[in-house]
Amino acid sequence: MGYNPDNFYTDYKEFIKNNEKIAPLSMQKHAIRIKKAQENNMDFINNMLDLFKEWTGSKSPVLYNTTIITGIGGSGKTSVVAKAVMTEGAWISGPTNEQIKSLSKLGKDLVPKSKEELMKFILGD
């Protein structure tokens, strides 16, 4: 289970080799490894989410195939982590329209959602 560290370093080095201004910070590395592990073990992780909901009796919606990238401003969430983990057709959101617009520039046919639109989808009407 997880993501092979050898592949991680190869992928990560490939990503940063053309951008001298990106520092490989530990939090960036951690976020990318989590996302890659999710991609490689999607069914297992989704099954664990279902089991957790069943065990706890939670009424909260299950956010399958979801990666939440946290960090303070300037920590590399967009410039490093998001660019490395975004997949085609991914929904993107952020606390401000400016951040959503910035994420939208990453390309790959991303689907921008305001936090209101995202919460409405998650929680229903």
C-alpha positions, -999 to 999 in steps of 0.1 A, spaced: 0 0 0 12 35 -6 34 50 -32 69 36 -40 94 62 -27 116 55 -57 89 65 -81 80 95 -60 115 109 -62 118 103 -99 84 120 -105 92 148 -82 126 155 -96 112 155 -131 86 180 -120 110 204 -104 140 201 -127 127 229 -150 119 253 -123 148 265 -102 127 285 -78 108 255 -63 122 243 -30 114 206 -22 99 212 12 89 184 35 52 194 36 50 196 -2 66 161 -4 42 148 22 11 161 4 22 147 -30 30 113 -15 -5 112 1 -21 120 -32 -1 95 -52 -9 68 -26 -46 77 -30 -43 73 -68 -26 39 -65 -49 25 -39 -82 42 -47 -105 12 -41 -88 3 -8 -90 39 5 -126 43 -6 -135 10 11 -118 22 43 -138 54 42 -170 33 39 -160 11 68 -151 42 89 -185 57 82 -202 24 91 -181 19 123 -187 55 135 -223 58 124 -214 91 108 -241 109 89 -215 131 71 -210 127 34 -180 106 23 -156 126 2 -142 99 -21 -111 106 -42 -106 139 -24 -73 156 -16 -73 187 6 -41 206 4 -35 228 34 -7 253 43 0 289 49 3 314 21 35 310 1 41 274 13 39 260 -23 3 247 -23 -2 259 -59 32 262 -73 44 227 -63 18 205 -48 -13 213 -70 7 212 -102 21 178 -92 -12 162 -82 -39 177 -104 -56 153 -127 -77 161 -158 -112 171 -149 -105 176 -112 -127 200 -93 -107 228 -77 -118 253 -50 -103 277 -26 -114 302 0 -113 332 -24 -122 337 -61 -86 349 -66 -72 316 -54 -97 297 -76 -87 317 -106 -50 310 -98 -57 273 -96 -77 274 -129 -45 285 -147 -29 251 -140 -48 238 -170 -57 201 -175 -94 208 -180 -99 217 -144 -134 225 -131 -134 255 -108 -160 256 -81 -167 283 -55 -167 272 -20 -205 277 -20 -209 255 -50 -187 229 -36 -205 228 -2 -239 226 -20 -227 196 -40 -213 179 -9 -242 186 15 -270 188 -11 -297 215 -13 
